[in-house]
Amino acid sequence: MEIPQAAEVYTRHISALPFSVRLELLALIAAGLASQARGLGEPPRHSILELQGLGAEIWEGIDAQEYVNALREGRPLPGEQRESTP
């Protein structure tokens, strides 16, 4: 049994379908491919929200406004230790 080529399947069966049905078919194909790709060992997608709170300990005890003021004025930043120049 010969497997029809994609262009032939599209021309004979899909192109005549209404737009909404073709769009739904496209969504089903995309979902199926995404599901299959996950099964092939692709790494799971992550959310940016997973980074929430990361590095919070760095800012412990530092006043944000004082930090910004020191940055603007070119002073040593709170929590920063600068080497003294001879």
QUIJONOR-V717301 format. One record per residue. RES is the residue in one small letter. OMEGA is omega in degrees with one decimal (* if undefined). BURIAL is 1 if it has 9 or more other C-alpha atoms within 8 Angstrom, else 0. Layout:
BEGIN
{{RES | OMEGA | BURIAL} {RES | OMEGA | BURIAL}}
END
This chain:
BEGIN
{{m | -178.0 | 0} {e | 178.4 | 0} {i | -178.8 | 0} {p | 177.3 | 0} {q | -176.7 | 0} {a | -178.7 | 0} {a | 179.2 | 0} {e | 178.6 | 0} {v | -179.6 | 1} {y | -176.7 | 1} {t | -174.0 | 1} {r | -170.0 | 0} {h | -169.4 | 0} {i | -173.3 | 1} {s | -179.0 | 0} {a | -178.8 | 0} {l | 176.0 | 0} {p | -178.1 | 0} {f | -176.2 | 0} {s | 179.3 | 0} {v | 177.1 | 0} {r | 178.7 | 1} {l | 177.5 | 0} {e | 177.5 | 0} {l | 177.7 | 0} {l | 179.0 | 0} {a | 179.1 | 0} {l | 178.3 | 0} {i | -179.7 | 0} {a | 179.6 | 0} {a | 178.3 | 0} {g | 178.3 | 0} {l | 178.4 | 0} {a | 179.0 | 0} {s | 179.3 | 0} {q | 180.0 | 0} {a | 178.0 | 1} {r | 179.0 | 1} {g | -179.6 | 0} {l | 175.4 | 0} {g | 175.1 | 0} {e | -179.1 | 0} {p | 179.4 | 0} {p | 177.7 | 0} {r | -179.5 | 0} {h | 177.5 | 0} {s | 176.9 | 0} {i | -179.2 | 0} {l | 176.9 | 0} {e | -178.9 | 0} {l | -178.0 | 0} {q | 177.0 | 0} {g | -179.5 | 0} {l | 179.3 | 0} {g | -178.4 | 0} {a | -177.6 | 0} {e | 179.4 | 0} {i | -175.1 | 0} {w | -179.4 | 0} {e | 177.1 | 0} {g | 179.7 | 0} {i | 178.2 | 1} {d | -175.5 | 0} {a | -178.1 | 0} {q | 178.0 | 0} {e | 178.6 | 1} {y | 179.9 | 1} {v | 179.1 | 0} {n | 179.9 | 0} {a | 178.7 | 1} {l | 179.9 | 1} {r | -175.5 | 0} {e | 179.0 | 0} {g | 177.3 | 0} {r | 173.2 | 0} {p | -176.5 | 1} {l | 177.1 | 0} {p | 179.9 | 1} {g | -179.1 | 0} {e | 177.1 | 0} {q | 179.4 | 0} {r | 175.1 | 0} {e | 179.1 | 0} {s | 179.4 | 0} {t | -178.2 | 0} {p | * | 0}}
END
